[in-house]
Amino acid sequence: QGLSIKPKWRITPKLRFDGVLSYQEGDFEGAASDAINFNTIRRDEVTTFRGRLNYQFRRKIVFFAGFKNETRTSNQANAEFDFYSIDVGARIRL
């Protein structure tokens, strides 16, 4: 179960912003870790934020820069994490 919002905004004819903001809950029954954790159902909450700027340099060339953060909380030990990434690059269509 969860909720996701994915805004898109054309700032100028050549510059666009794409984003994602999401929240998800998950229950994992019967996972391999159940025996270790005395059959406790694992419950996770995952929050994701992602934003990317795309610049249409030429018809077939796009430059982009983006950021992503994903956080998972859990009622099980060692199942939580924080993930951050930055990507910068170009796409060229042939």
SEMAR-339822 format. One record per residue (C-alpha): residue number from 1; residue in three letters; y, x, z. Coordinates in pm, 1 decimal. Each point is the difference from the previous one (the first is absolute). Layout:
<pts>
PT   i  aa    north     east       up
PT NUM ala        Y        X        Z
...
</pts>
This chain:
<pts>
PT   i  aa    north     east       up
PT   1 gln      0.0      0.0      0.0
PT   2 gly    345.9    118.3    -69.9
PT   3 leu    337.1    -32.9   -159.6
PT   4 ser    155.5    201.4   -278.0
PT   5 ile    350.0      5.3   -150.1
PT   6 lys     55.0    190.1   -326.0
PT   7 pro    367.8      6.4    -98.6
PT   8 lys    110.3    126.3   -339.9
PT   9 trp    363.7     68.2    -74.1
PT  10 arg    146.1    109.7   -333.2
PT  11 ile    305.6    187.6    126.2
PT  12 thr    121.9     97.1   -347.2
PT  13 pro   -165.7    -32.9   -342.0
PT  14 lys   -159.8    343.6     56.4
PT  15 leu    -54.9      5.4    377.8
PT  16 arg   -251.9   -217.3    186.3
PT  17 phe   -118.5    -23.3    360.3
PT  18 asp   -353.6   -118.4     83.6
PT  19 gly   -100.9    -55.0    360.2
PT  20 val   -287.9   -121.0    213.3
PT  21 leu      6.7   -114.5    359.1
PT  22 ser   -334.3   -123.9    129.4
PT  23 tyr   -180.5    -82.8    321.1
PT  24 gln   -376.1    -55.1     22.2
PT  25 glu   -243.3    -76.1    278.7
PT  26 gly   -369.1     74.1    -30.4
PT  27 asp   -308.5    -65.9    210.6
PT  28 phe   -305.0    214.2    -67.0
PT  29 glu   -320.4   -146.6    136.8
PT  30 gly   -327.1    183.5    -46.7
PT  31 ala    159.4    337.1    -77.9
PT  32 ala   -202.2    315.5     54.3
PT  33 ser    217.4     86.7    298.9
PT  34 asp   -108.2   -318.8    184.2
PT  35 ala   -295.2    172.4    164.3
PT  36 ile    223.0    276.0    130.8
PT  37 asn    264.8   -243.3    125.1
PT  38 phe   -245.6   -242.8    161.5
PT  39 asn     28.7   -265.3   -273.9
PT  40 thr    375.8    -41.9     39.1
PT  41 ile    154.4   -152.0   -313.4
PT  42 arg    250.8    240.9   -149.8
PT  43 arg    344.2   -155.9    -55.6
PT  44 asp    260.1    180.6   -208.5
PT  45 glu    360.4    -67.2    -91.7
PT  46 val    140.9    180.5   -304.7
PT  47 thr    369.9     12.8    -86.6
PT  48 thr    111.0    146.1   -333.0
PT  49 phe    345.4     80.3   -135.9
PT  50 arg     38.3    139.7   -349.2
PT  51 gly    310.6     49.5   -212.7
PT  52 arg     41.9    155.3   -341.3
PT  53 leu    293.2     61.8   -233.6
PT  54 asn    -75.1     14.6   -373.4
PT  55 tyr    253.9    137.5   -246.9
PT  56 gln    -57.1    -78.8   -369.7
PT  57 phe    134.6    322.9   -152.6
PT  58 arg   -112.6    -74.6   -354.5
PT  59 arg   -214.8   -274.0   -148.2
PT  60 lys   -322.4    192.0     73.8
PT  61 ile    113.1    215.3    295.5
PT  62 val     32.2   -126.7    358.7
PT  63 phe     87.4    207.3    306.5
PT  64 phe    -98.9   -131.5    341.4
PT  65 ala     26.5     79.0    370.7
PT  66 gly   -174.8   -190.0    274.8
PT  67 phe    -84.2    -15.4    368.0
PT  68 lys   -293.6   -161.1    180.8
PT  69 asn    -76.8    -53.3    368.0
PT  70 glu   -320.2   -163.1    119.5
PT  71 thr    -86.6    -50.6    367.2
PT  72 arg   -325.6   -132.9    140.2
PT  73 thr    -53.9    -99.6    361.6
PT  74 ser   -345.5    -85.3    129.4
PT  75 asn   -183.8   -100.0    314.4
PT  76 gln   -250.6    282.6    -71.5
PT  77 ala     50.6    365.8     83.3
PT  78 asn     72.0    234.6   -292.4
PT  79 ala     59.9   -286.2   -245.4
PT  80 glu    381.5     14.3     10.9
PT  81 phe    214.7    196.5   -241.2
PT  82 asp    349.1     52.8   -140.4
PT  83 phe     24.7     99.1   -366.0
PT  84 tyr    313.7    118.9   -178.9
PT  85 ser     36.0    106.0   -362.0
PT  86 ile    277.9     84.6   -243.0
PT  87 asp    -55.5     11.4   -373.6
PT  88 val    233.4    122.4   -270.5
PT  89 gly    -85.7     25.0   -365.3
PT  90 ala     26.9   -114.0   -358.7
PT  91 arg   -200.7   -229.3   -227.1
PT  92 ile     -4.3     70.3   -372.0
PT  93 arg   -156.2   -247.7   -242.1
PT  94 leu   -132.4    148.5   -319.0
</pts>
